Amino acid sequence: MPEQRNIVILGASYAGLGAAHSILKHILPSLPSDGPASYKVILVNSSSKWFVRHASPRAAASEQLIPYDKLFLDIEPGFKQYGLNFEFIEGKASAWDPTDRDVSIVTAGGEQVEVRYHALVLATGSKTYSPLFSATEDGHQQTRSELDAIHAKLTSPVNHMVIVGGGPTAVETAGELGEYLNGAAGWFASRPSSPKASITVITNSSQLLPQLRRTIGQQAERFLNRVGVDVRYETKVSSSHSEPNGKTVVVLHDGEEIETDIYIPAMGIQPLSSYVPAELKNEAGYIKQNIGTLRVDAAGARVYAIGDVGEASHNSIMDIIDQIPVLTTNIRRDLLAAHKDIRAKADSKDRVFQVNTTETQLVPVGRSKGVGAILGYRLPSFLVWLIKGRDFMLSGAGDMLDGKKWAKEAAWKGQ
Ligand SMILES: Cc1cc2nc3c(=O)[nH]c(=O)nc-3n(C[C@H](O)[C@H](O)[C@H](O)COP(=O)(O)OP(=O)(O)OC[C@H]3O[C@@H](n4cnc5c(N)ncnc54)[C@H](O)[C@@H]3O)c2cc1C
């Protein structure tokens, strides 16, 4: 029997799905084969479902707007096309030993298995402070329960809501919940005529959407006002606690206390890297890596990090779309080199990832408006709605899941 070489990918979201499809489509067929399935891609995810996170702000408002069967998608069917070259494990990576080159997985059935790897791709992403916006190392069930809970709360009268954060997650969520509860202002009005809930966005910044120019942040505020949402700037939340009556008390940095019916912390993220040895992580918990080649150089040969969990990413799907071709080229070189294949030398250079630093971000605010810019060009509200706000880009999720998004390999001058 030829030795089986496992290419193990941890995490099956934007990054892990893209990596798996690209390796299966563009690398495995070109590798020297000692027999059937001498290479195998093993994709590990803490859930059998992919949580389509970018649609979660609208999903928070109502299941009618984004049904669960469009938000939680089965991972395995998209990989049936690859036959014996692919295996999916529903389980949580609990430990990683870079010296022995194996990962410990606790499967969904509770069994602990050790999986040896020839190459390893770390793509376990990040979690948000509110479970509404991310799956975690424990799967997607908590997200689903949290969605159920907020939908149930929204069916009874909600007088007051606090959303913390000034980035796209906070603005999009406030816009969706504002329009759901309060409706939108009429043609010549700046506020809805009879709002049901007072909704406040609290940000410690002096503007909304700090990655965009100030005037776009101001436009976002006007659109939020249209759905009955107000913004408090330069205000820090120091803590929050639940009350026996089901309300939440939010404590601000100056001691002010706000009692609210619904509290949503929508600021920032934390990398999901608890299984990674401490010496391979930076202070914030992101995996240390070569930010150009995406290799985790300190972890031995053929180890890579992509997506939110690595320090190269600025935590966006756009970064991942730029990283997948880099990973594909560099992992192919490394796999061929391990075979002492002459083609590894033919690929004379590593491919290098470069973060897109242009002003690029699209932020729907409610179901008919939006703000944003692409490559430094400000977009009118209608275009933001057309590109993203119309369906929160759910129509593209299927292509990511079944690999059509990665059908063609992006050309590379170094080859
Ligand atoms: C509300 C919201 C909206 C967003 N909208 C946009 C947008 O419109 N455009 C954009 O460019 N970016 C957007 N982003 C950012 C984008 O969602 C992230 O950059 C992206 O999700 C990162 O993908 P990932 O594959 O690296 O990790 P994640 O999407 O975080 O997925 C990681 C996967 O790994 C699994 N996992 C974690 N730990 C383990 C473990 N130990 N073992 C096994 N499996 C594990 C998780 O369950 C999950 O399935 C948004 C983010 C949020 C929070």
The ligand as an ORCA input file, in Angstrom:
! r2SCAN-3c Opt
* xyz 0 1
  C     -21.748     39.989     10.855
  C     -20.581     39.928      9.932
  C     -20.728     40.299      8.608
  C     -19.633     40.262      7.744
  N     -19.806     40.664      6.451
  C     -18.739     40.694      5.629
  C     -18.879     41.144      4.294
  O     -19.962     41.506      3.864
  N     -17.776     41.176      3.507
  C     -16.545     40.788      3.950
  O     -15.572     40.846      3.195
  N     -16.385     40.327      5.221
  C     -17.453     40.270      6.064
  N     -17.300     39.830      7.348
  C     -16.020     39.231      7.761
  C     -16.030     37.739      7.352
  O     -17.234     37.153      7.735
  C     -14.853     36.993      7.941
  O     -13.677     37.591      7.451
  C     -14.929     35.511      7.535
  O     -16.047     34.890      8.122
  C     -13.672     34.760      7.942
  O     -13.784     33.490      7.390
  P     -12.930     32.277      7.921
  O     -13.194     31.142      6.976
  O     -11.535     32.689      8.151
  O     -13.503     31.924      9.363
  P     -14.965     31.843      9.956
  O     -15.977     32.344      9.000
  O     -14.873     32.473     11.298
  O     -15.200     30.286     10.127
  C     -14.358     29.454     10.885
  C     -14.922     28.044     10.817
  O     -14.082     27.189     11.598
  C     -14.856     26.457     12.542
  N     -13.996     26.218     13.698
  C     -13.528     27.131     14.570
  N     -12.725     26.546     15.483
  C     -12.688     25.235     15.167
  C     -12.026     24.109     15.743
  N     -11.227     24.226     16.830
  N     -12.207     22.892     15.165
  C     -13.009     22.762     14.049
  N     -13.664     23.792     13.486
  C     -13.502     25.013     14.041
  C     -16.046     27.374     12.837
  O     -17.149     26.664     13.325
  C     -16.301     27.940     11.444
  O     -17.075     27.058     10.673
  C     -18.380     39.846      8.233
  C     -18.231     39.456      9.566
  C     -19.312     39.493     10.417
  C     -19.143     39.086     11.852
*
